[in-house]
Amino acid sequence: MLEWLVALCVVILVVLIWPGSKYFGTERQSDTLLQGLEISQQTPTDKTGKCVSEREESDGAHAACAGVGTDGKARTVALICKPSALANYLLKHCRTFSNYSPCVGWTWRASALLQSVYKACWPYDSPVQFVRDNLQLSDDGLVALDWAVPSYQKRRRTSSHSTSPVLLIIPNSFGKITRNVLKLCETALSHGYLPAVFNRRSHNGTPLTTLKLQQFGDPADLREAVRYIRHRQPAGRLYAVSESTGSGLLLSYLGECGSSSYMTAAVCLSPVFRCQNWFENGLCMWPLQWALVLYQKICLSRYKTVLGETIQTDTLFSSYSLRGLEEALFCQTGSATAAPAGTSSSCNTSGTWDAYWERNEPLRDVDEVAIPVLSVCAQDDPVRGDIQSTIPMELFETNPHFFLLLTSRGSHCGFSTQSEGSASGALGTVSSVAPPTSGMESRRTNWSHRALLEFFRATTDFFAAEERAKQLAARRRGLGGGAGGRAFRHRSVSTCKRVPACSHNIHAIYNWQRSYTR
């Protein structure tokens, strides 16, 4: 009884003292660090002192490049990236990026710890219901896609001829469907998207039909799920959003597939980049790590008997750290029996902890990523850790495909704002998206969700403008004066090679030819 009273007193002290300490001490330091980071990464300047890539932009866009607002005050959010045509377009058209007012003062929302716990654990009465598709994989394993639909919608299935874009949502690697994921599905539905939540093997009620669990950064299962989505919705664009440690799977998929990912753009919310170090060092706050370990043990306990055929369950359930659980699942060399067929790539037969992360580190193939990827991070993230050692700044400085939206505050997948209840923002929809659903438009929208949907709209509009300009230039060359142009116009159609139509025509999807990297 005494221990419970002590724990209750500690919680009360955290609730009362933490927000005030963050407001009076840490916030000023983080704002200074944020401004310093943005100024150090601002674009190259010419002799006149202006940013080379933003000479033709407005003064407001130029101020955003320097990390300060038009009123001269330090900004609470900064876009860090390599100068490019797409970066300039985002600065000009993504108003939400610079419109962030984090919660400060004597409120529990100002606490990074409490905000993270609230977003991950607090129940949410969502007006969204899910229709599940169980997908049988090539090795007879099962993953699930949960399609979000409004609760008042009578028709449960979407037509395969629909042109609405699909939003593939990858939750955290522990399989917990958080409040943040539910609100993202709600927001995406209200703006015409078709949200689909990807569930790994044994996660969120998905049956475990084989003795193989999905490794941290193995995108094989996700690749088959994406192919199914392209088969079911061939006319709609595909976007992806990952949450927390689920970003490791998304980044691994984008790196391995490259230009064949079938995706237009992707966003990582509060990602963990250097995952091996994250598992080895553990979370800076032991209560969070203890809760994650306990949750994973509870989820695996129902498969304790069958998993005992391939791993040492005693070691698994006696582990007290995230690294211990991951090693027990994938890096044991002395399992009870021989590994089953189809699991030759696991660490049980081929190596050590370091060898496991050589195959599963999310950034191992980052140079092969061929689509725009936005990472939304907060400096006070209690799960990811210190930004100097956990965020690869050199990646965003040198790779034109990666963009970092760094906020001074926001916790882990939180990003609560002072006016979250009434902020509708300047959010637009993708040109091919249906009008917003009136039944859910009045509910509150998280700032990070508005930012990622605006990012999708801006990148899609940019690619469409690039394609129109390229087609116009080709038309001018093909229909120009001279005998060559007339001969081309009167050429028989039968001389052209007929190419059969294919729903997976990658050239039609990626017809901008990476022009935004210039």
C-alpha positions as CSV (number, residue, x, y, z in Angstrom):
1,M,0.0,0.0,0.0
2,L,2.8,2.3,0.8
3,E,4.4,1.8,-2.6
4,W,1.2,2.8,-4.3
5,L,1.0,6.0,-2.2
6,V,4.5,6.9,-3.2
7,A,3.8,6.3,-6.8
8,L,0.7,8.5,-6.6
9,C,2.7,11.3,-5.1
10,V,5.3,11.0,-7.8
11,V,2.6,11.3,-10.5
12,I,1.1,14.3,-8.8
13,L,4.5,16.0,-8.6
14,V,5.1,15.3,-12.3
15,V,1.7,16.7,-13.3
16,L,2.2,19.9,-11.3
17,I,5.9,20.6,-11.6
18,W,6.9,19.3,-15.1
19,P,4.9,21.8,-17.2
20,G,6.2,24.7,-15.2
21,S,9.8,23.6,-15.5
22,K,9.5,23.1,-19.2
23,Y,7.9,26.6,-19.6
24,F,10.5,28.5,-17.5
25,G,13.6,26.6,-18.4
26,T,13.8,24.1,-21.2
27,E,11.6,26.0,-23.7
28,R,13.9,29.0,-24.1
29,Q,16.9,26.7,-24.6
30,S,15.1,24.6,-27.2
31,D,13.9,27.6,-29.1
32,T,17.5,28.9,-29.2
33,L,18.7,25.5,-30.4
34,L,16.0,25.3,-33.0
35,Q,16.8,28.7,-34.4
36,G,20.5,27.8,-34.4
37,L,19.9,24.6,-36.3
38,E,17.8,26.4,-39.0
39,I,20.3,29.2,-39.4
40,S,23.2,26.7,-39.8
41,Q,21.3,24.8,-42.5
42,Q,19.9,27.8,-44.4
43,T,20.4,27.7,-48.2
44,P,23.5,29.1,-49.9
45,T,23.6,32.8,-50.5
46,D,24.8,34.9,-53.5
47,K,26.7,38.2,-53.3
48,T,23.5,40.1,-52.5
49,G,23.0,38.0,-49.4
50,K,19.7,36.4,-50.5
51,C,19.1,32.6,-50.6
52,V,20.1,31.3,-54.0
53,S,17.2,28.9,-54.2
54,E,14.7,31.6,-53.0
55,R,15.5,34.7,-54.9
56,E,12.2,34.7,-56.6
57,E,10.2,33.9,-53.4
58,S,8.4,36.4,-51.2
59,D,9.9,38.0,-48.1
60,G,7.8,35.6,-46.0
61,A,9.2,32.6,-47.6
62,H,12.7,34.0,-47.2
63,A,12.1,34.5,-43.5
64,A,11.0,30.9,-43.2
65,C,14.4,29.9,-44.6
66,A,16.2,31.7,-41.9
67,G,14.1,30.2,-39.1
68,V,12.4,33.4,-38.0
69,G,8.9,34.7,-38.6
70,T,7.9,37.8,-40.5
71,D,7.4,39.5,-37.2
72,G,11.1,39.0,-36.3
73,K,10.3,36.5,-33.5
74,A,12.0,33.1,-33.2
75,R,9.9,30.3,-34.8
76,T,8.7,27.2,-33.0
77,V,9.2,25.0,-36.2
78,A,11.8,24.8,-38.8
79,L,12.0,23.0,-42.2
80,I,15.5,21.6,-42.6
81,C,16.4,20.2,-46.1
82,K,18.7,20.5,-49.1
83,P,17.8,23.4,-51.4
84,S,15.8,22.2,-54.3
85,A,12.8,23.2,-56.5
86,L,10.5,21.1,-54.4
87,A,11.8,22.6,-51.2
88,N,11.0,26.1,-52.4
89,Y,7.6,25.0,-53.4
90,L,6.9,23.5,-50.0
91,L,8.1,26.7,-48.3
92,K,5.7,28.7,-50.4
93,H,2.6,26.6,-50.3
94,C,2.6,24.7,-47.0
95,R,1.2,27.3,-44.6
96,T,0.8,24.8,-41.8
97,F,4.5,24.3,-41.5
98,S,5.0,27.8,-40.1
99,N,1.7,27.9,-38.2
100,Y,2.5,25.9,-35.0
101,S,1.7,27.2,-31.5
102,P,2.7,24.5,-28.9
103,C,1.0,24.3,-25.5
104,V,3.0,26.1,-22.8
105,G,2.4,27.2,-19.3
106,W,0.8,25.4,-16.4
107,T,-1.0,22.7,-18.3
108,W,-0.5,19.0,-18.5
109,R,-0.3,19.3,-22.3
110,A,3.0,21.2,-21.9
111,S,4.6,18.0,-20.4
112,A,6.3,15.9,-23.0
113,L,5.9,12.7,-20.9
114,L,2.2,13.2,-20.1
115,Q,1.4,14.2,-23.7
116,S,3.1,11.0,-25.0
117,V,1.2,8.8,-22.6
118,Y,-2.1,10.5,-23.5
119,K,-1.6,10.1,-27.2
120,A,-0.6,6.4,-26.8
121,C,-2.9,5.1,-24.1
122,W,-5.9,7.3,-23.6
123,P,-9.1,5.9,-25.2
124,Y,-10.7,7.7,-28.1
125,D,-14.3,7.5,-29.2
126,S,-13.6,7.5,-32.9
127,P,-16.4,7.8,-35.4
128,V,-14.5,5.4,-37.6
129,Q,-15.0,1.7,-38.0
130,F,-12.6,-0.7,-39.8
131,V,-13.2,-3.4,-42.4
132,R,-10.4,-6.0,-42.3
133,D,-8.7,-7.8,-45.2
134,N,-6.6,-10.7,-44.1
135,L,-3.8,-11.3,-46.6
136,Q,-2.2,-14.7,-47.0
137,L,1.5,-14.2,-47.9
138,S,3.7,-16.4,-50.0
139,D,4.9,-18.4,-47.0
140,D,1.3,-18.9,-45.7
141,G,1.7,-16.2,-43.1
142,L,-1.1,-13.6,-42.5
143,V,-1.0,-9.9,-42.3
144,A,-4.1,-7.6,-42.1
145,L,-5.2,-4.4,-43.7
146,D,-7.9,-2.5,-41.8
147,W,-9.7,-0.1,-44.1
148,A,-11.2,2.8,-42.2
149,V,-14.8,3.8,-43.1
150,P,-17.2,6.2,-41.4
151,S,-19.5,4.5,-38.9
152,Y,-22.6,6.0,-40.6
153,Q,-21.6,4.7,-44.1
154,K,-23.8,1.8,-45.3
155,R,-21.5,0.6,-48.0
156,R,-18.6,-1.1,-46.4
157,R,-16.4,-1.7,-49.5
158,T,-14.9,0.8,-51.9
159,S,-15.1,0.3,-55.6
160,S,-12.0,-0.7,-57.4
161,H,-12.7,2.0,-60.0
162,S,-12.4,4.8,-57.3
163,T,-9.8,7.4,-58.0
164,S,-9.5,8.4,-54.3
165,P,-6.0,8.3,-53.0
166,V,-5.1,5.5,-50.5
167,L,-3.3,6.4,-47.3
168,L,-1.3,3.4,-45.9
169,I,-0.8,3.9,-42.2
170,I,2.0,1.9,-40.5
171,P,1.6,1.9,-36.7
172,N,4.4,1.4,-34.2
173,S,6.4,-1.8,-34.2
174,F,4.6,-3.0,-31.1
175,G,1.3,-3.2,-32.8
176,K,-0.5,-0.7,-30.6
177,I,-3.3,1.2,-32.3
178,T,-3.0,4.5,-30.6
179,R,-5.2,7.6,-30.3
180,N,-3.0,9.3,-32.9
181,V,-3.6,6.6,-35.5
182,L,-7.4,6.7,-35.0
183,K,-7.5,10.5,-35.3
184,L,-5.3,10.3,-38.4
185,C,-7.8,7.9,-40.0
186,E,-10.6,10.2,-39.1
187,T,-8.8,13.3,-40.6
188,A,-7.8,11.4,-43.8
189,L,-11.4,10.2,-44.3
190,S,-12.7,13.8,-44.0
191,H,-10.3,14.9,-46.8
192,G,-11.2,12.2,-49.3
193,Y,-8.5,9.6,-48.6
194,L,-9.0,5.9,-48.2
195,P,-7.0,5.0,-45.0
196,A,-5.7,1.5,-44.5
197,V,-3.9,0.4,-41.4
198,F,-1.2,-2.3,-41.9
199,N,-1.0,-4.9,-39.1
200,R,2.0,-7.2,-38.9
201,R,1.9,-10.9,-38.1
202,S,0.2,-11.4,-34.7
203,H,-0.4,-7.7,-34.2
204,N,-3.8,-6.3,-33.3
205,G,-5.7,-9.6,-33.5
206,T,-4.0,-10.8,-36.7
207,P,-3.7,-14.6,-36.4
208,L,-0.2,-16.1,-36.3
209,T,-0.3,-19.0,-38.8
210,T,3.4,-19.6,-39.1
211,L,6.3,-19.8,-36.7
212,K,7.8,-16.7,-38.2
213,L,7.5,-13.2,-36.8
214,Q,8.3,-10.1,-38.8
215,Q,11.7,-8.7,-38.1
216,F,12.0,-5.0,-37.3
217,G,13.1,-3.8,-40.7
218,D,12.1,-6.6,-43.0
219,P,9.8,-5.1,-45.7
220,A,8.8,-8.4,-47.4
221,D,5.4,-8.5,-45.9
222,L,4.7,-4.9,-46.5
223,R,5.8,-5.3,-50.1
224,E,3.1,-7.9,-50.7
225,A,0.5,-5.7,-48.9
226,V,1.4,-2.8,-51.2
227,R,0.9,-5.0,-54.3
228,Y,-2.5,-6.0,-53.0
229,I,-3.5,-2.3,-52.6
230,R,-2.3,-1.5,-56.1
231,H,-4.4,-4.4,-57.4
232,R,-7.5,-3.4,-55.4
233,Q,-7.2,0.4,-56.1
234,P,-5.3,0.7,-59.4
235,A,-6.6,4.2,-60.2
236,G,-5.7,5.9,-56.9
237,R,-2.4,7.3,-55.8
238,L,-0.7,5.7,-52.8
239,Y,0.7,7.7,-49.9
240,A,2.2,6.3,-46.7
241,V,2.4,7.5,-43.1
242,S,4.3,5.7,-40.3
243,E,4.2,6.3,-36.6
244,S,7.0,6.1,-34.1
245,T,9.1,2.9,-34.5
246,G,6.9,1.9,-37.4
247,S,8.9,4.3,-39.5
248,G,11.7,1.8,-39.5
249,L,9.6,-0.5,-41.6
250,L,8.5,2.2,-44.0
251,L,12.1,3.5,-44.5
252,S,13.3,0.0,-45.1
253,Y,10.7,-0.6,-47.7
254,L,11.4,2.7,-49.5
255,G,15.1,1.9,-49.5
256,E,14.8,-1.6,-50.8
257,C,12.2,-0.9,-53.5
258,G,13.6,2.5,-54.7
259,S,11.6,3.8,-57.6
260,S,9.4,0.6,-57.6
261,S,7.7,1.5,-54.3
262,Y,4.4,2.5,-56.0
263,M,4.2,5.4,-53.6
264,T,3.9,9.1,-54.4
265,A,5.1,10.5,-51.0
266,A,5.6,9.4,-47.4
267,V,5.6,10.9,-43.9
268,C,7.2,9.7,-40.7
269,L,5.7,11.0,-37.5
270,S,8.2,11.0,-34.6
271,P,10.5,8.4,-36.2
272,V,13.3,6.6,-34.6
273,F,16.2,6.7,-37.1
274,R,19.2,4.9,-35.4
275,C,17.3,1.9,-34.2
276,Q,20.2,-0.3,-33.0
277,N,21.4,2.4,-30.7
278,W,17.9,3.0,-29.5
279,F,17.4,-0.6,-28.6
280,E,20.9,-0.8,-26.9
281,N,20.6,2.4,-24.9
282,G,17.0,2.1,-24.0
283,L,14.6,4.9,-23.3
284,C,15.8,7.8,-21.1
285,M,12.7,7.4,-19.0
286,W,12.5,3.9,-17.5
287,P,8.7,3.9,-16.9
288,L,8.1,4.2,-20.6
289,Q,10.5,1.4,-21.4
290,W,8.9,-0.8,-18.7
291,A,5.5,-0.2,-20.2
292,L,6.6,-1.1,-23.7
293,V,8.3,-4.3,-22.5
294,L,5.2,-5.3,-20.5
295,Y,2.9,-4.6,-23.5
296,Q,5.0,-6.7,-25.9
297,K,5.1,-9.6,-23.4
298,I,1.3,-9.5,-23.0
299,C,0.8,-9.6,-26.8
300,L,3.3,-12.5,-27.2
301,S,2.0,-14.5,-24.2
302,R,-0.9,-16.0,-26.2
303,Y,1.6,-17.7,-28.5
304,K,4.0,-18.8,-25.8
305,T,3.5,-22.5,-26.5
306,V,3.9,-22.4,-30.2
307,L,6.9,-20.0,-30.1
308,G,8.6,-22.4,-27.7
309,E,9.3,-24.6,-30.7
310,T,11.8,-22.1,-32.2
311,I,12.9,-19.7,-29.4
312,Q,13.7,-19.9,-25.7
313,T,10.5,-18.6,-24.2
314,D,11.9,-18.5,-20.7
315,T,14.6,-16.0,-21.8
316,L,12.0,-14.1,-23.8
317,F,9.5,-13.6,-20.9
318,S,12.3,-12.9,-18.3
319,S,13.8,-10.1,-20.4
320,Y,13.4,-6.6,-18.8
321,S,14.6,-4.5,-21.8
322,L,13.7,-3.9,-25.4
323,R,17.0,-5.2,-26.5
324,G,16.5,-8.4,-24.5
325,L,13.1,-9.0,-26.1
326,E,14.4,-8.4,-29.7
327,E,17.4,-10.7,-29.1
328,A,15.3,-13.4,-27.7
329,L,12.9,-13.3,-30.6
330,F,15.4,-13.0,-33.5
331,C,19.0,-13.4,-32.3
332,Q,19.1,-16.6,-30.3
333,T,21.5,-19.3,-31.5
334,G,20.5,-22.1,-29.1
335,S,16.8,-22.5,-29.8
336,A,14.9,-25.6,-28.5
337,T,14.5,-27.1,-31.9
338,A,15.6,-26.5,-35.5
339,A,14.2,-23.4,-37.2
340,P,11.2,-24.0,-39.5
341,A,11.4,-23.7,-43.2
342,G,11.2,-20.2,-44.5
343,T,13.1,-18.6,-41.6
344,S,16.7,-19.0,-42.8
345,S,17.1,-15.2,-42.8
346,S,16.6,-14.9,-39.1
347,C,19.3,-14.4,-36.6
348,N,18.6,-17.8,-35.1
349,T,20.8,-19.3,-37.8
350,S,23.0,-16.7,-39.3
351,G,24.6,-14.4,-36.8
352,T,24.7,-12.0,-33.9
353,W,23.0,-8.8,-32.8
354,D,25.2,-6.7,-35.1
355,A,24.4,-9.0,-38.1
356,Y,20.7,-8.6,-37.3
357,W,20.9,-4.8,-37.6
358,E,22.9,-5.0,-40.7
359,R,19.8,-6.4,-42.4
360,N,17.2,-4.4,-40.4
361,E,18.6,-0.9,-39.9
362,P,16.1,1.5,-41.5
363,L,18.7,3.7,-43.1
364,R,20.8,0.9,-44.7
365,D,19.5,1.7,-48.2
366,V,18.5,5.3,-47.7
367,D,20.4,6.4,-50.9
368,E,17.9,4.3,-52.9
369,V,14.8,6.2,-51.7
370,A,13.2,7.9,-54.8
371,I,10.2,9.7,-53.4
372,P,9.8,12.7,-51.1
373,V,9.8,11.8,-47.4
374,L,8.9,14.2,-44.6
375,S,9.9,13.5,-41.0
376,V,8.0,15.4,-38.3
377,C,10.0,15.5,-35.1
378,A,10.0,17.4,-31.8
379,Q,13.0,18.3,-29.7
380,D,11.5,17.2,-26.4
381,D,10.6,13.7,-27.7
382,P,11.0,11.5,-24.6
383,V,10.9,8.3,-26.6
384,R,13.5,9.1,-29.3
385,G,16.0,10.9,-27.1
386,D,18.4,13.7,-27.7
387,I,18.3,15.2,-31.2
388,Q,22.1,15.5,-31.6
389,S,22.6,11.7,-31.3
390,T,19.3,10.4,-32.7
391,I,18.5,12.6,-35.8
392,P,20.8,12.2,-38.8
393,M,21.1,15.9,-39.7
394,E,23.5,15.1,-42.5
395,L,20.8,13.0,-44.3
396,F,18.5,16.0,-44.6
397,E,21.3,18.4,-45.5
398,T,22.5,16.3,-48.4
399,N,19.6,14.1,-49.7
400,P,17.0,16.1,-51.7
401,H,14.3,13.5,-51.0
402,F,14.3,14.0,-47.2
403,F,12.7,16.9,-45.4
404,L,12.8,17.4,-41.6
405,L,10.1,19.4,-39.9
406,L,11.6,20.1,-36.5
407,T,9.5,21.6,-33.7
408,S,10.7,23.1,-30.4
409,R,8.0,21.1,-28.5
410,G,5.5,18.4,-29.4
411,S,6.5,15.3,-27.4
412,H,6.2,11.9,-29.2
413,C,3.4,11.8,-31.8
414,G,1.7,14.6,-29.8
415,F,2.1,18.0,-31.3
416,S,-0.8,19.5,-29.3
417,T,-1.5,23.2,-30.0
418,Q,-3.1,26.0,-28.1
419,S,-5.9,26.4,-30.6
420,E,-6.2,22.7,-31.6
421,G,-9.9,22.7,-31.1
422,S,-10.7,25.5,-33.5
423,A,-7.8,25.3,-36.0
424,S,-8.9,24.3,-39.4
425,G,-5.8,25.6,-41.1
426,A,-5.2,26.3,-44.7
427,L,-5.3,22.7,-45.5
428,G,-6.1,21.8,-49.0
429,T,-6.8,18.4,-50.5
430,V,-5.1,16.5,-53.3
431,S,-6.5,17.5,-56.6
432,S,-7.9,14.0,-57.1
433,V,-9.5,13.8,-53.6
434,A,-13.2,14.0,-53.1
435,P,-14.7,16.9,-51.1
436,P,-14.4,16.6,-47.3
437,T,-16.9,14.5,-45.5
438,S,-19.2,16.8,-43.6
439,G,-19.9,14.4,-40.9
440,M,-16.4,14.5,-39.4
441,E,-15.2,17.9,-40.5
442,S,-16.1,19.6,-37.2
443,R,-13.9,17.4,-35.0
444,R,-10.5,18.6,-33.9
445,T,-7.5,18.1,-36.2
446,N,-4.0,17.5,-34.9
447,W,-1.3,19.9,-36.3
448,S,0.9,17.1,-37.5
449,H,-2.0,15.6,-39.4
450,R,-2.8,18.9,-41.2
451,A,0.9,19.3,-42.0
452,L,1.3,15.8,-43.6
453,L,-1.9,16.1,-45.7
454,E,-0.7,19.5,-46.8
455,F,2.7,18.0,-47.7
456,F,0.9,15.4,-49.8
457,R,-1.2,18.0,-51.6
458,A,1.9,20.2,-52.3
459,T,4.0,17.4,-53.6
460,T,1.2,16.1,-55.9
461,D,0.6,19.6,-57.2
462,F,4.3,20.1,-57.8
463,F,4.6,16.9,-59.8
464,A,1.5,17.7,-61.8
465,A,3.0,21.1,-62.7
466,E,6.3,19.5,-63.7
467,E,4.5,17.0,-65.9
468,R,2.4,19.7,-67.6
469,A,5.5,21.7,-68.3
470,K,7.3,18.7,-69.7
471,Q,4.3,17.7,-71.9
472,L,4.1,21.3,-73.2
473,A,7.8,21.3,-74.1
474,A,7.5,18.0,-75.9
475,R,4.4,19.2,-77.8
476,R,6.3,22.3,-79.0
477,R,9.2,20.2,-80.2
478,G,7.0,17.6,-81.9
479,L,4.6,20.1,-83.5
480,G,7.1,22.7,-84.5
481,G,7.6,24.1,-88.0
482,G,9.4,22.2,-90.8
483,A,9.0,19.0,-92.7
484,G,9.9,16.9,-89.6
485,G,6.9,18.2,-87.7
486,R,4.4,17.6,-90.6
487,A,5.8,14.2,-91.2
488,F,5.3,13.3,-87.6
489,R,1.7,14.5,-87.6
490,H,0.8,12.5,-90.7
491,R,2.6,9.3,-89.7
492,S,0.4,6.2,-89.6
493,V,-0.6,5.0,-86.2
494,S,0.2,1.4,-87.2
495,T,3.9,2.3,-87.1
496,C,3.8,2.9,-83.3
497,K,4.5,0.0,-81.0
498,R,1.5,-1.1,-79.0
499,V,2.3,-1.6,-75.3
500,P,-0.3,-3.6,-73.3
501,A,-2.0,-1.7,-70.4
502,C,-0.8,-2.6,-66.9
503,S,-2.1,-1.4,-63.6
504,H,1.5,-1.6,-62.2
505,N,3.0,0.7,-64.9
506,I,5.7,2.2,-62.8
507,H,6.7,4.7,-65.6
508,A,3.2,6.2,-65.5
509,I,3.5,6.7,-61.7
510,Y,7.0,8.1,-61.6
511,N,6.9,10.2,-64.8
512,W,8.4,13.3,-63.2
513,Q,11.9,11.6,-63.5
514,R,13.1,13.0,-60.2
515,S,13.1,16.5,-61.6
516,Y,12.4,18.0,-58.1
517,T,16.0,17.2,-57.0
518,R,17.5,19.9,-59.2
